[in-house]
């Protein structure tokens, strides 16, 4: 898994991401897909994909506030964490302020430039082949 995660981080660090193509064929909506079509259309610039991901995040964030209880919980959370009962309403401005350069900068700073703790669990017989060095460096170049 680690090489796959490193590969995904390298894609973000290069300024690309999975495309948020909502007009893809039904076959393409199930995931990355297979074949040359998937390879050609899987990655786009972060700048092109970001509007889709922003809208998706905001939709999910606000759809979680469908009841009076969930809205009250969000207001309480805003007061506790930010001291302002309206803070959860301002998330739109903060999300919309994120740029593609921000995503690349944060990816490089926190996902590549900082140590990561990996924990490997399993049957001792399976773990004999696991080498500590494989988990000590970023391999997504």
Backbone as JSON Lines, residues from 0, in Angstrom:
{"i":0,"aa":"X","n":[0.81,-1.2,0.0],"ca":[0.0,0.0,0.0],"c":[0.84,1.26,0.0]}
{"i":1,"aa":"X","n":[1.96,1.24,0.72],"ca":[2.75,2.45,0.82],"c":[3.21,2.98,-0.54]}
{"i":2,"aa":"X","n":[3.71,2.13,-1.45],"ca":[4.09,2.67,-2.76],"c":[2.9,3.3,-3.5]}
{"i":3,"aa":"X","n":[1.7,2.76,-3.34],"ca":[0.53,3.35,-3.99],"c":[0.17,4.7,-3.38]}
{"i":4,"aa":"X","n":[0.27,4.8,-2.06],"ca":[0.0,6.07,-1.4],"c":[1.04,7.1,-1.8]}
{"i":5,"aa":"X","n":[2.31,6.69,-1.83],"ca":[3.37,7.6,-2.28],"c":[3.14,8.07,-3.71]}
{"i":6,"aa":"X","n":[2.67,7.17,-4.55],"ca":[2.36,7.54,-5.93],"c":[1.26,8.6,-5.99]}
{"i":7,"aa":"X","n":[0.22,8.43,-5.18],"ca":[-0.88,9.4,-5.15],"c":[-0.39,10.75,-4.64]}
{"i":8,"aa":"X","n":[0.48,10.75,-3.64],"ca":[1.04,12.0,-3.12],"c":[1.88,12.67,-4.19]}
{"i":9,"aa":"X","n":[2.67,11.9,-4.94],"ca":[3.51,12.46,-6.0],"c":[2.66,13.12,-7.08]}
{"i":10,"aa":"X","n":[1.51,12.53,-7.38],"ca":[0.61,13.13,-8.37],"c":[0.16,14.51,-7.89]}
{"i":11,"aa":"X","n":[-0.27,14.6,-6.64],"ca":[-0.68,15.9,-6.09],"c":[0.48,16.89,-6.09]}
{"i":12,"aa":"X","n":[1.65,16.45,-5.67],"ca":[2.81,17.33,-5.61],"c":[3.21,17.85,-6.99]}
{"i":13,"aa":"X","n":[2.85,17.1,-8.04],"ca":[3.18,17.53,-9.41],"c":[2.15,18.51,-9.97]}
{"i":14,"aa":"X","n":[1.09,18.8,-9.19],"ca":[0.08,19.74,-9.64],"c":[-1.08,19.1,-10.36]}
{"i":15,"aa":"X","n":[-1.21,17.77,-10.24],"ca":[-2.31,17.06,-10.88],"c":[-3.16,16.35,-9.82]}
{"i":16,"aa":"X","n":[-4.37,15.97,-10.21],"ca":[-5.24,15.2,-9.33],"c":[-6.21,14.41,-10.19]}
{"i":17,"aa":"X","n":[-6.97,13.57,-9.52],"ca":[-8.04,12.87,-10.23],"c":[-9.03,13.91,-10.71]}
{"i":18,"aa":"X","n":[-9.49,13.74,-11.93],"ca":[-10.46,14.67,-12.47],"c":[-11.83,14.43,-11.86]}
{"i":19,"aa":"X","n":[-12.57,15.47,-11.65],"ca":[-13.93,15.35,-11.13],"c":[-14.92,15.41,-12.27]}
{"i":20,"aa":"X","n":[-14.72,14.59,-13.29],"ca":[-15.54,14.64,-14.49],"c":[-16.92,14.06,-14.23]}
{"i":21,"aa":"X","n":[-17.9,14.92,-14.05],"ca":[-19.25,14.44,-13.78],"c":[-20.0,14.06,-15.05]}
{"i":22,"aa":"X","n":[-19.42,14.34,-16.2],"ca":[-20.08,13.97,-17.45],"c":[-19.51,12.68,-18.04]}
{"i":23,"aa":"X","n":[-18.72,11.95,-17.25],"ca":[-18.14,10.69,-17.74],"c":[-19.24,9.69,-18.01]}
{"i":24,"aa":"X","n":[-18.91,8.72,-18.85],"ca":[-19.88,7.67,-19.15],"c":[-20.2,6.89,-17.89]}
{"i":25,"aa":"X","n":[-21.28,6.15,-17.9],"ca":[-21.68,5.37,-16.74],"c":[-20.58,4.4,-16.33]}
{"i":26,"aa":"X","n":[-19.85,3.84,-17.3],"ca":[-18.78,2.9,-16.99],"c":[-17.65,3.6,-16.24]}
{"i":27,"aa":"X","n":[-17.42,4.86,-16.55],"ca":[-16.32,5.6,-15.93],"c":[-16.64,6.14,-14.56]}
{"i":28,"aa":"X","n":[-17.9,6.11,-14.16],"ca":[-18.27,6.68,-12.87],"c":[-18.03,5.74,-11.71]}
{"i":29,"aa":"X","n":[-17.68,4.5,-11.98],"ca":[-17.46,3.54,-10.91],"c":[-16.08,3.64,-10.29]}
{"i":30,"aa":"X","n":[-15.2,4.46,-10.82],"ca":[-13.85,4.58,-10.27],"c":[-12.89,5.01,-11.35]}
{"i":31,"aa":"X","n":[-11.65,4.69,-11.17],"ca":[-10.61,5.09,-12.11],"c":[-10.81,4.42,-13.45]}
{"i":32,"aa":"X","n":[-11.24,3.18,-13.44],"ca":[-11.44,2.46,-14.69],"c":[-10.19,1.73,-15.12]}
{"i":33,"aa":"X","n":[-10.21,1.21,-16.35],"ca":[-9.07,0.47,-16.87],"c":[-8.81,0.89,-18.3]}
{"i":34,"aa":"X","n":[-7.7,0.5,-18.83],"ca":[-7.4,0.74,-20.23],"c":[-6.85,2.13,-20.51]}
{"i":35,"aa":"X","n":[-6.6,2.4,-21.78],"ca":[-5.98,3.65,-22.2],"c":[-6.86,4.86,-21.94]}
{"i":36,"aa":"X","n":[-8.18,4.69,-22.1],"ca":[-9.1,5.82,-21.86],"c":[-8.97,6.31,-20.42]}
{"i":37,"aa":"X","n":[-8.87,5.38,-19.48],"ca":[-8.74,5.74,-18.08],"c":[-7.41,6.43,-17.82]}
{"i":38,"aa":"X","n":[-6.33,5.91,-18.42],"ca":[-5.01,6.51,-18.21],"c":[-4.98,7.92,-18.77]}
{"i":39,"aa":"X","n":[-5.61,8.14,-19.89],"ca":[-5.59,9.46,-20.52],"c":[-6.43,10.47,-19.76]}
{"i":40,"aa":"X","n":[-7.55,10.04,-19.18],"ca":[-8.46,10.99,-18.57],"c":[-8.47,11.0,-17.07]}
{"i":41,"aa":"X","n":[-7.62,10.21,-16.42],"ca":[-7.67,10.11,-14.97],"c":[-7.14,11.35,-14.26]}
{"i":42,"aa":"X","n":[-6.09,11.94,-14.77],"ca":[-5.46,13.06,-14.09],"c":[-5.61,14.35,-14.89]}
{"i":43,"aa":"X","n":[-5.94,15.4,-14.16],"ca":[-6.03,16.74,-14.74],"c":[-5.28,17.68,-13.81]}
{"i":44,"aa":"X","n":[-5.12,18.91,-14.22],"ca":[-4.47,19.87,-13.33],"c":[-5.36,20.09,-12.11]}
{"i":45,"aa":"X","n":[-4.73,20.35,-11.0],"ca":[-5.5,20.62,-9.78],"c":[-6.42,21.81,-9.99]}
{"i":46,"aa":"X","n":[-5.95,22.81,-10.72],"ca":[-6.77,24.0,-10.97],"c":[-8.07,23.63,-11.68]}
{"i":47,"aa":"X","n":[-8.01,22.66,-12.6],"ca":[-9.21,22.23,-13.31],"c":[-10.14,21.4,-12.43]}
{"i":48,"aa":"X","n":[-9.57,20.6,-11.53],"ca":[-10.37,19.71,-10.69],"c":[-10.9,20.39,-9.44]}
{"i":49,"aa":"X","n":[-10.25,21.43,-8.99],"ca":[-10.58,22.04,-7.7],"c":[-12.03,22.52,-7.58]}
{"i":50,"aa":"X","n":[-12.6,23.16,-8.58],"ca":[-14.0,23.59,-8.43],"c":[-14.95,22.42,-8.13]}
{"i":51,"aa":"X","n":[-14.73,21.28,-8.78],"ca":[-15.56,20.11,-8.51],"c":[-15.4,19.65,-7.07]}
{"i":52,"aa":"X","n":[-14.16,19.54,-6.59],"ca":[-13.92,19.05,-5.24],"c":[-14.41,20.03,-4.18]}
{"i":53,"aa":"X","n":[-14.29,21.32,-4.46],"ca":[-14.83,22.32,-3.52],"c":[-16.35,22.17,-3.4]}
{"i":54,"aa":"X","n":[-17.02,22.08,-4.54],"ca":[-18.48,21.95,-4.52],"c":[-18.91,20.65,-3.85]}
{"i":55,"aa":"X","n":[-18.17,19.58,-4.1],"ca":[-18.48,18.3,-3.49],"c":[-18.33,18.37,-1.97]}
{"i":56,"aa":"X","n":[-17.23,18.96,-1.5],"ca":[-17.01,19.08,-0.06],"c":[-18.11,19.91,0.59]}
{"i":57,"aa":"X","n":[-18.4,21.05,0.0],"ca":[-19.42,21.93,0.59],"c":[-20.79,21.27,0.6]}
{"i":58,"aa":"X","n":[-21.12,20.54,-0.44],"ca":[-22.4,19.83,-0.48],"c":[-22.48,18.81,0.65]}
{"i":59,"aa":"X","n":[-21.41,18.05,0.84],"ca":[-21.39,17.06,1.91],"c":[-21.42,17.72,3.28]}
{"i":60,"aa":"X","n":[-20.68,18.8,3.43],"ca":[-20.61,19.5,4.72],"c":[-21.99,20.0,5.12]}
{"i":61,"aa":"X","n":[-22.67,20.69,4.2],"ca":[-23.97,21.27,4.55],"c":[-25.11,20.26,4.52]}
{"i":62,"aa":"X","n":[-24.95,19.17,3.8],"ca":[-26.02,18.16,3.81],"c":[-26.07,17.43,5.15]}
{"i":63,"aa":"X","n":[-25.0,17.52,5.92],"ca":[-24.98,16.94,7.25],"c":[-25.73,17.77,8.27]}
{"i":64,"aa":"X","n":[-26.36,18.85,7.82],"ca":[-27.06,19.75,8.72],"c":[-28.55,19.81,8.37]}
{"i":65,"aa":"X","n":[-29.14,18.64,8.28],"ca":[-30.53,18.56,7.84],"c":[-31.53,18.65,8.98]}
{"i":66,"aa":"X","n":[-31.08,18.55,10.2],"ca":[-32.01,18.59,11.33],"c":[-31.64,19.74,12.26]}
{"i":67,"aa":"X","n":[-32.58,20.12,13.1],"ca":[-32.32,21.16,14.09],"c":[-31.18,20.75,15.01]}
{"i":68,"aa":"X","n":[-31.14,19.47,15.37],"ca":[-30.1,18.98,16.26],"c":[-28.72,19.09,15.6]}
{"i":69,"aa":"X","n":[-28.61,18.75,14.32],"ca":[-27.3,18.82,13.67],"c":[-26.85,20.27,13.48]}
{"i":70,"aa":"X","n":[-27.8,21.17,13.24],"ca":[-27.44,22.59,13.13],"c":[-27.01,23.12,14.49]}
{"i":71,"aa":"X","n":[-27.72,22.74,15.54],"ca":[-27.34,23.17,16.89],"c":[-25.95,22.65,17.24]}
{"i":72,"aa":"X","n":[-25.65,21.42,16.87],"ca":[-24.32,20.86,17.13],"c":[-23.25,21.64,16.37]}
{"i":73,"aa":"X","n":[-23.56,22.04,15.14],"ca":[-22.59,22.81,14.35],"c":[-22.37,24.19,14.96]}
{"i":74,"aa":"X","n":[-23.44,24.83,15.43],"ca":[-23.31,26.13,16.08],"c":[-22.48,26.0,17.36]}
{"i":75,"aa":"X","n":[-22.76,24.97,18.15],"ca":[-21.99,24.75,19.38],"c":[-20.52,24.52,19.06]}
{"i":76,"aa":"X","n":[-20.25,23.74,18.04],"ca":[-18.88,23.48,17.64],"c":[-18.19,24.77,17.2]}
{"i":77,"aa":"X","n":[-18.9,25.61,16.47],"ca":[-18.34,26.89,16.03],"c":[-17.99,27.77,17.23]}
{"i":78,"aa":"X","n":[-18.84,27.78,18.24],"ca":[-18.58,28.58,19.44],"c":[-17.36,28.03,20.18]}
{"i":79,"aa":"X","n":[-17.32,26.71,20.36],"ca":[-16.23,26.09,21.12],"c":[-14.89,26.27,20.43]}
{"i":80,"aa":"X","n":[-14.84,25.99,19.12],"ca":[-13.55,26.01,18.41],"c":[-13.14,27.38,17.91]}
{"i":81,"aa":"X","n":[-14.11,28.24,17.58],"ca":[-13.76,29.52,16.96],"c":[-14.3,30.73,17.7]}
{"i":82,"aa":"X","n":[-15.16,30.52,18.7],"ca":[-15.69,31.64,19.46],"c":[-16.74,32.45,18.74]}
{"i":83,"aa":"X","n":[-17.23,31.95,17.61],"ca":[-18.22,32.68,16.82],"c":[-19.27,31.69,16.33]}
{"i":84,"aa":"X","n":[-20.51,31.89,16.72],"ca":[-21.57,30.95,16.36],"c":[-21.81,30.88,14.86]}
{"i":85,"aa":"X","n":[-21.34,31.87,14.12],"ca":[-21.55,31.9,12.67],"c":[-20.42,31.27,11.88]}
{"i":86,"aa":"X","n":[-19.4,30.82,12.56],"ca":[-18.19,30.36,11.88],"c":[-18.47,29.28,10.85]}
{"i":87,"aa":"X","n":[-19.37,28.35,11.14],"ca":[-19.64,27.26,10.2],"c":[-20.23,27.79,8.89]}
{"i":88,"aa":"X","n":[-20.86,28.96,8.93],"ca":[-21.41,29.54,7.71],"c":[-20.31,30.16,6.83]}
{"i":89,"aa":"X","n":[-19.2,30.49,7.44],"ca":[-18.1,31.14,6.71],"c":[-17.15,30.14,6.05]}
{"i":90,"aa":"X","n":[-17.4,28.87,6.23],"ca":[-16.53,27.86,5.63],"c":[-16.52,27.98,4.1]}
{"i":91,"aa":"X","n":[-17.61,28.44,3.53],"ca":[-17.67,28.62,2.07],"c":[-16.56,29.55,1.61]}
{"i":92,"aa":"X","n":[-16.36,30.66,2.32],"ca":[-15.32,31.6,1.94],"c":[-13.93,30.98,2.08]}
{"i":93,"aa":"X","n":[-13.72,30.21,3.14],"ca":[-12.41,29.59,3.35],"c":[-12.13,28.54,2.28]}
{"i":94,"aa":"X","n":[-13.13,27.75,1.94],"ca":[-12.95,26.73,0.9],"c":[-12.71,27.38,-0.45]}
{"i":95,"aa":"X","n":[-13.49,28.39,-0.76],"ca":[-13.32,29.07,-2.05],"c":[-11.99,29.79,-2.18]}
{"i":96,"aa":"X","n":[-11.36,30.11,-1.06],"ca":[-10.06,30.78,-1.09],"c":[-8.91,29.83,-1.4]}
{"i":97,"aa":"X","n":[-9.12,28.53,-1.31],"ca":[-8.06,27.55,-1.57],"c":[-7.72,27.55,-3.06]}
{"i":98,"aa":"X","n":[-6.43,27.6,-3.36],"ca":[-5.97,27.58,-4.75],"c":[-5.22,26.28,-5.04]}
{"i":99,"aa":"X","n":[-4.98,26.03,-6.3],"ca":[-4.2,24.86,-6.7],"c":[-2.79,24.94,-6.12]}
{"i":100,"aa":"X","n":[-2.23,26.14,-6.08],"ca":[-0.89,26.31,-5.49],"c":[-0.9,25.95,-4.01]}
{"i":101,"aa":"X","n":[-1.99,26.27,-3.31],"ca":[-2.11,25.89,-1.9],"c":[-2.07,24.38,-1.74]}
{"i":102,"aa":"X","n":[-2.79,23.67,-2.6],"ca":[-2.83,22.2,-2.51],"c":[-1.43,21.62,-2.72]}
{"i":103,"aa":"X","n":[-0.71,22.11,-3.71],"ca":[0.65,21.61,-3.98],"c":[1.58,21.95,-2.82]}
{"i":104,"aa":"X","n":[1.5,23.18,-2.32],"ca":[2.36,23.61,-1.22],"c":[2.13,22.76,0.03]}
{"i":105,"aa":"X","n":[0.87,22.56,0.38],"ca":[0.55,21.78,1.58],"c":[0.92,20.31,1.39]}
{"i":106,"aa":"X","n":[0.72,19.78,0.19],"ca":[1.12,18.4,-0.09],"c":[2.62,18.23,0.13]}
{"i":107,"aa":"X","n":[3.4,19.14,-0.41],"ca":[4.86,19.04,-0.26],"c":[5.3,19.25,1.18]}
{"i":108,"aa":"X","n":[4.65,20.17,1.88],"ca":[5.05,20.48,3.25],"c":[4.67,19.37,4.22]}
{"i":109,"aa":"X","n":[3.43,18.9,4.15],"ca":[2.96,17.96,5.17],"c":[3.01,16.49,4.76]}
{"i":110,"aa":"X","n":[2.88,16.19,3.5],"ca":[2.86,14.79,3.08],"c":[4.21,14.29,2.59]}
{"i":111,"aa":"X","n":[5.06,15.21,2.15],"ca":[6.39,14.8,1.7],"c":[7.46,15.32,2.66]}
{"i":112,"aa":"X","n":[7.32,16.54,3.13],"ca":[8.35,17.18,3.93],"c":[8.35,16.86,5.41]}
{"i":113,"aa":"X","n":[7.41,16.07,5.87],"ca":[7.35,15.7,7.29],"c":[7.45,14.2,7.44]}
{"i":114,"aa":"X","n":[7.97,13.76,8.6],"ca":[8.0,12.32,8.82],"c":[6.58,11.76,8.94]}
{"i":115,"aa":"X","n":[6.42,10.54,8.51],"ca":[5.13,9.86,8.58],"c":[5.31,8.59,9.39]}
{"i":116,"aa":"X","n":[4.38,8.33,10.27],"ca":[4.43,7.12,11.07],"c":[3.62,6.03,10.4]}
{"i":117,"aa":"X","n":[4.26,4.92,10.1],"ca":[3.6,3.76,9.51],"c":[3.59,2.64,10.53]}
{"i":118,"aa":"X","n":[2.47,1.99,10.67],"ca":[2.35,0.85,11.56],"c":[1.9,-0.33,10.71]}
{"i":119,"aa":"X","n":[2.67,-1.41,10.77],"ca":[2.37,-2.59,9.98],"c":[1.96,-3.7,10.93]}
{"i":120,"aa":"X","n":[0.75,-4.21,10.74],"ca":[0.22,-5.26,11.6],"c":[-0.08,-6.5,10.77]}
{"i":121,"aa":"X","n":[0.02,-7.65,11.4],"ca":[-0.34,-8.88,10.7],"c":[0.31,-10.09,11.34]}
{"i":122,"aa":"X","n":[0.12,-11.19,10.7],"ca":[0.7,-12.44,11.16],"c":[2.23,-12.32,11.12]}
{"i":123,"aa":"X","n":[2.91,-12.73,12.17],"ca":[4.37,-12.62,12.2],"c":[5.06,-13.25,10.99]}
{"i":124,"aa":"X","n":[4.51,-14.33,10.47],"ca":[5.12,-14.97,9.3],"c":[5.05,-14.05,8.08]}
{"i":125,"aa":"X","n":[3.96,-13.32,7.95],"ca":[3.83,-12.39,6.82],"c":[4.72,-11.16,7.0]}
{"i":126,"aa":"X","n":[4.93,-10.76,8.24],"ca":[5.7,-9.55,8.52],"c":[7.2,-9.74,8.37]}
{"i":127,"aa":"X","n":[7.66,-10.98,8.26],"ca":[9.09,-11.23,8.12],"c":[9.66,-10.58,6.86]}
{"i":128,"aa":"X","n":[8.84,-10.47,5.82],"ca":[9.3,-9.87,4.57],"c":[9.23,-8.35,4.54]}
{"i":129,"aa":"X","n":[8.67,-7.75,5.57],"ca":[8.55,-6.29,5.62],"c":[9.87,-5.7,6.06]}
{"i":130,"aa":"X","n":[10.38,-4.75,5.27],"ca":[11.65,-4.1,5.58],"c":[11.39,-2.69,6.09]}
{"i":131,"aa":"X","n":[11.96,-2.37,7.23],"ca":[11.77,-1.06,7.84],"c":[12.18,0.06,6.88]}
{"i":132,"aa":"X","n":[13.24,-0.14,6.13],"ca":[13.73,0.89,5.21],"c":[12.69,1.27,4.15]}
{"i":133,"aa":"X","n":[11.82,0.33,3.79],"ca":[10.79,0.62,2.79],"c":[9.79,1.66,3.29]}
{"i":134,"aa":"X","n":[9.74,1.86,4.6],"ca":[8.78,2.79,5.18],"c":[9.43,4.05,5.7]}
{"i":135,"aa":"X","n":[10.72,4.21,5.49],"ca":[11.45,5.33,6.04],"c":[11.63,6.49,5.07]}
{"i":136,"aa":"X","n":[11.27,6.31,3.81],"ca":[11.47,7.39,2.85],"c":[10.29,7.45,1.89]}
{"i":137,"aa":"X","n":[10.13,8.62,1.31],"ca":[9.09,8.84,0.3],"c":[9.57,8.22,-1.0]}
{"i":138,"aa":"X","n":[8.74,7.37,-1.61],"ca":[9.16,6.67,-2.82],"c":[8.32,7.02,-4.03]}
{"i":139,"aa":"X","n":[7.64,8.15,-4.0],"ca":[6.72,8.47,-5.08],"c":[7.3,9.34,-6.18]}
{"i":140,"aa":"X","n":[8.61,9.5,-6.23],"ca":[9.2,10.37,-7.25],"c":[8.88,9.94,-8.65]}
